[in-house]
């Protein structure tokens, strides 16, 4: 993995992806804290709809947290940005943003801002999720994390949605905010998607 420098005059995009419980938010928080140690101005954002652990803070599943600004979509994020722009803009749960996040990340990077986006690259069906695939294509740095499959212990790259203990149907709504009560990490072999309604 190529490690991005802490600060240069030019901007870039970093994307951290993986299934639920792989440590994406924890890694985002770690990078933000290092930027603060380096004396950089930082802003952290999250989608308003993600209030699982806290209404405003980004919180990892293991309890690490960092203050964030909850926003509605890419326009809300842009409106909440400090002027002049901070050195680093971090976005958690990027899959819940609209496609405008891609253009905004590009604009910020072109303006010299380091942009970090963490999110699910695939939804519970195993399909590309929200603006993340387009961000992956444009990012200078990408890190794909894995979790541990709860069924067999293999590296988990997918997120299994469960409804009353059974795999969700492919036709269920894509967005359902939840945590361990609704989702678990699975490997390719153990991931199941029911195609019937």
Secondary structure, DSSP 8 states (H G I E B T S, - for coil): -----S--SS-EEEEEE-STTSSHHHHHHHHHHHHHHTT--EEEEEETT--SS-SSSEE-TTS-EE--EEESHHHHHHHHS-SS--SEEEEESGGGS-THHHHHHHHHHHTT-EEEEEE-SB-TTSSB-TTHHHHHHH-SEEEE--EE-TTT-SEE-EEEEEETTEE-BTTS-S-----TTTEEEE-TTT---B---
